[in-house]
Amino acid sequence: MRRFEFPVDRSHAHAVNEVFADLRRLRVMAIAAAVLAAAVTAYLIWLNHPWSYLLAVAFALGAVVALWVALWAPHRSSIDKLYADGELVPAVVSETHPSGVLLLALVDISKPETSDHRYALVTRKVRALPGHDRRAGERVPSVAIRTDRAPRQVGERWQTVSAMPIAWGTRDVAVIDRARAAISEAEWRLLTDNLDLAAKVRDTSAKRLLLDPQQLPGDLGA
């Protein structure tokens, strides 16, 4: 796995990294769900009926799970951990809009324990992209964020894969340039040659498009 080390600028990341916005929404939703479930639990206990106690147990468990999500999410998604553990991947601007840009990235979606690698094109809409030009073809070095929606890992491929720009973790343009140079020219060319596939990737239910290993450059197709 190709990793890229650099000092994360936390103040900059908190200001522009959209992962934090997603995390805040997740925490707010989890806290709201926990409060609601706890209130329903108290009401069911107050009713003092045999059936209400059974429902109260179910809602109490729901409150515990929601609270766990609210507390677990910040640790799981700490920006330093995501950048340190993520694989350096290429992404390019495929579309520009008044509200932001659409990134097209090349990511390995196979899990570490699998023997073969499966690469896919994935897209991500972003609003802020400091340190980059907002033009089609702009090279945006990123790290892969891979997660499973299920509590336990199922299958040999990650269920959810996205790209997080290095520019969301640093103001230093030299760091971005160094990350860009660490990615092979063949990988960048593969993305720029397939910019027209971004719309197709965006319209798929899984938000990714598997690539034929024989069409991949260099060691990626091995």
Backbone torsions as a table, in degrees:
resi	resn	phi	psi	omega
1	MET	NA	132.6	-178.4
2	ARG	-90.1	111.3	178.7
3	ARG	-107.1	161.4	-179.8
4	PHE	-134.5	119.6	-177.8
5	GLU	-98.6	135.2	175.3
6	PHE	-162.6	155.2	179.0
7	PRO	-73.9	118.1	-178.6
8	VAL	-75.8	127.0	175.8
9	ASP	-85.6	99.8	-172.1
10	ARG	-67.1	-38.7	179.9
11	SER	-64.0	-41.0	177.0
12	HIS	-64.7	-43.6	-179.3
13	ALA	-62.2	-42.0	179.5
14	HIS	-64.6	-28.2	-177.2
15	ALA	-81.5	-35.8	-171.2
16	VAL	-121.2	-19.6	-174.7
17	ASN	-72.0	116.3	-175.9
18	GLU	-73.8	-10.5	173.3
19	VAL	-63.4	-36.3	179.0
20	PHE	-64.8	-38.3	178.2
21	ALA	-64.1	-41.9	177.1
22	ASP	-63.3	-39.7	-180.0
23	LEU	-65.7	-40.6	178.5
24	ARG	-63.0	-41.9	178.4
25	ARG	-63.0	-41.8	178.8
26	LEU	-62.0	-43.2	-179.4
27	ARG	-66.1	-42.2	179.3
28	VAL	-62.1	-44.3	179.4
29	MET	-63.9	-41.2	-179.0
30	ALA	-67.1	-41.7	179.2
31	ILE	-65.4	-42.3	178.4
32	ALA	-62.1	-41.2	179.3
33	ALA	-65.8	-38.8	179.5
34	ALA	-65.3	-42.4	179.5
35	VAL	-64.8	-44.3	-179.8
36	LEU	-63.2	-45.6	-179.8
37	ALA	-64.0	-37.8	178.5
38	ALA	-66.4	-39.7	179.0
39	ALA	-64.9	-42.8	178.3
40	VAL	-65.1	-38.2	177.8
41	THR	-60.4	-46.4	179.5
42	ALA	-62.6	-40.1	179.9
43	TYR	-65.1	-42.2	-179.9
44	LEU	-65.2	-37.2	176.7
45	ILE	-66.8	-38.8	179.5
46	TRP	-63.2	-32.5	178.5
47	LEU	-62.4	-31.7	174.3
48	ASN	59.6	45.0	173.8
49	HIS	-114.4	151.1	179.5
50	PRO	-56.3	-42.6	-179.2
51	TRP	-69.7	-30.1	-177.8
52	SER	-69.0	-29.8	178.8
53	TYR	-68.4	-36.2	177.6
54	LEU	-64.5	-44.2	177.4
55	LEU	-66.0	-35.2	180.0
56	ALA	-61.7	-38.9	177.9
57	VAL	-62.0	-43.5	-179.7
58	ALA	-63.2	-44.7	179.5
59	PHE	-68.8	-32.8	177.3
60	ALA	-64.9	-41.2	176.7
61	LEU	-64.1	-38.9	176.8
62	GLY	-62.5	-38.7	178.0
63	ALA	-64.4	-40.0	179.5
64	VAL	-64.9	-43.8	179.9
65	VAL	-63.4	-44.9	-179.9
66	ALA	-62.6	-40.7	178.4
67	LEU	-65.8	-38.4	177.8
68	TRP	-61.9	-41.7	178.5
69	VAL	-61.8	-42.3	-179.2
70	ALA	-63.3	-35.0	-179.2
71	LEU	-85.8	-30.9	-175.8
72	TRP	-79.5	-35.1	-174.3
73	ALA	-56.2	-46.1	-179.2
74	PRO	-62.1	-37.3	179.7
75	HIS	-69.4	-44.0	-178.2
76	ARG	-64.3	-36.0	-172.5
77	SER	-109.0	26.3	177.7
78	SER	-60.3	136.9	-171.9
79	ILE	-62.8	-37.8	179.3
80	ASP	-63.2	-41.5	-179.4
81	LYS	-66.1	-41.6	-179.3
82	LEU	-63.3	-42.7	179.2
83	TYR	-71.6	-36.9	-178.5
84	ALA	-70.6	-37.7	-175.7
85	ASP	-91.0	-18.9	-175.1
86	GLY	-76.7	150.0	177.1
87	GLU	-84.4	136.0	177.0
88	LEU	-69.0	124.1	-177.5
89	VAL	-134.3	155.7	177.1
90	PRO	-85.2	143.8	172.5
91	ALA	-143.0	147.4	178.7
92	VAL	-132.5	153.0	174.5
93	VAL	-72.8	121.4	-179.6
94	SER	-103.3	-30.3	179.1
95	GLU	-142.8	149.1	175.1
96	THR	-120.7	141.1	-180.0
97	HIS	-137.9	161.3	178.2
98	PRO	-57.7	-30.5	-177.4
99	SER	-92.5	-4.1	-179.3
100	GLY	157.3	-156.7	-178.7
101	VAL	-135.2	162.5	174.6
102	LEU	-109.0	124.9	178.5
103	LEU	-96.3	141.2	173.1
104	LEU	-114.5	121.7	-174.6
105	ALA	-123.7	154.2	176.0
106	LEU	-108.2	116.9	-172.2
107	VAL	-134.9	140.7	172.2
108	ASP	-80.9	118.9	-176.4
109	ILE	-99.6	3.6	178.7
110	SER	-81.7	149.2	-178.9
111	LYS	-81.4	157.9	-174.0
112	PRO	-57.4	-31.5	-175.5
113	GLU	-79.8	-7.4	-180.0
114	THR	-83.7	150.5	-176.0
115	SER	-82.9	-28.2	-178.9
116	ASP	-107.6	161.8	180.0
117	HIS	-111.7	136.0	175.7
118	ARG	-122.2	121.0	-177.3
119	TYR	-102.1	146.7	-179.0
120	ALA	-142.1	155.6	170.7
121	LEU	-89.9	132.4	177.1
122	VAL	-130.3	157.0	179.4
123	THR	-122.3	156.8	174.9
124	ARG	-150.4	129.2	174.7
125	LYS	-84.2	131.6	179.1
126	VAL	-131.8	147.7	178.5
127	ARG	-94.1	-49.2	-177.1
128	ALA	-103.0	136.7	177.8
129	LEU	-144.6	67.1	-178.0
130	PRO	-63.9	148.2	178.6
131	GLY	81.2	4.4	-177.7
132	HIS	-133.8	154.0	171.6
133	ASP	-82.6	139.9	178.3
134	ARG	-88.9	74.5	180.0
135	ARG	-141.8	150.6	179.2
136	ALA	-60.3	133.6	179.5
137	GLY	94.7	-9.9	177.8
138	GLU	-58.0	130.7	-177.0
139	ARG	-86.6	122.7	-173.6
140	VAL	-124.1	89.1	178.2
141	PRO	-59.0	137.7	-173.6
142	SER	-142.0	175.1	170.3
143	VAL	-117.2	147.0	-179.5
144	ALA	-81.3	134.2	174.9
145	ILE	-111.8	113.2	-176.9
146	ARG	-118.3	131.5	179.7
147	THR	-144.3	162.9	172.0
148	ASP	-114.0	137.5	177.0
149	ARG	-74.4	-29.0	-179.5
150	ALA	-81.5	150.6	178.9
151	PRO	-60.1	-34.4	179.0
152	ARG	-110.6	147.1	-179.7
153	GLN	-68.7	133.4	-179.9
154	VAL	-128.4	127.9	177.7
155	GLY	81.2	-176.7	-175.4
156	GLU	-102.4	1.3	-178.9
157	ARG	-126.8	146.2	178.1
158	TRP	-67.9	140.9	-179.4
159	GLN	-75.7	-37.4	-178.2
160	THR	-127.4	127.5	-179.4
161	VAL	-135.8	134.3	176.9
162	SER	-146.6	175.3	-178.9
163	ALA	-119.3	137.1	178.3
164	MET	-119.4	113.5	-176.2
165	PRO	-58.0	141.1	173.2
166	ILE	-59.6	-32.2	-178.4
167	ALA	-63.8	-15.6	175.7
168	TRP	-81.0	-5.4	-177.9
169	GLY	-117.4	-3.6	-178.4
170	THR	-155.7	148.8	172.7
171	ARG	-91.5	-11.8	-172.7
172	ASP	-76.2	110.7	-179.7
173	VAL	-64.8	-30.4	179.0
174	ALA	-63.9	-35.1	177.5
175	VAL	-66.5	-42.5	178.4
176	ILE	-62.7	-42.3	178.5
177	ASP	-63.4	-39.0	179.6
178	ARG	-66.4	-39.8	177.4
179	ALA	-66.0	-40.1	179.4
180	ARG	-62.4	-40.8	-178.4
181	ALA	-71.0	-23.0	-179.2
182	ALA	-75.6	-9.6	179.3
183	ILE	-101.6	135.6	-174.4
184	SER	-66.0	150.9	178.7
185	GLU	-62.4	-32.8	-179.9
186	ALA	-64.1	-36.8	178.6
187	GLU	-68.2	-43.5	177.4
188	TRP	-61.1	-41.6	-178.0
189	ARG	-65.6	-37.4	178.7
190	LEU	-58.7	-41.9	-179.9
191	LEU	-69.6	-46.9	-177.9
192	THR	-65.3	-29.8	177.9
193	ASP	-75.0	-13.8	-175.9
194	ASN	-122.8	28.9	179.3
195	LEU	-59.1	-31.0	-177.9
196	ASP	-70.6	-11.2	178.9
197	LEU	-83.3	-9.0	-176.8
198	ALA	-58.6	-42.1	179.8
199	ALA	-64.1	-37.8	178.5
200	LYS	-66.5	-42.1	178.8
201	VAL	-62.9	-43.8	-177.6
202	ARG	-62.2	-31.1	-176.4
203	ASP	-87.7	-7.5	178.6
204	THR	-75.7	151.8	-179.2
205	SER	-65.1	-35.1	-178.5
206	ALA	-87.3	-5.7	-179.0
207	LYS	58.8	35.5	176.0
208	ARG	-157.1	157.4	-178.3
209	LEU	-132.4	113.7	-179.7
210	LEU	-66.7	142.3	-179.6
211	LEU	-107.0	148.3	176.0
212	ASP	-70.1	123.0	-178.6
213	PRO	-54.7	-31.2	-178.6
214	GLN	-72.3	-14.6	179.9
215	GLN	-96.5	1.3	-178.0
216	LEU	-86.0	151.1	-177.9
217	PRO	-79.7	147.4	168.9
218	GLY	50.0	-131.8	-175.9
219	ASP	-69.0	-18.0	-178.3
220	LEU	-65.5	-31.3	-178.4
221	GLY	-89.6	0.1	-177.7
222	ALA	-75.5	NA	NA
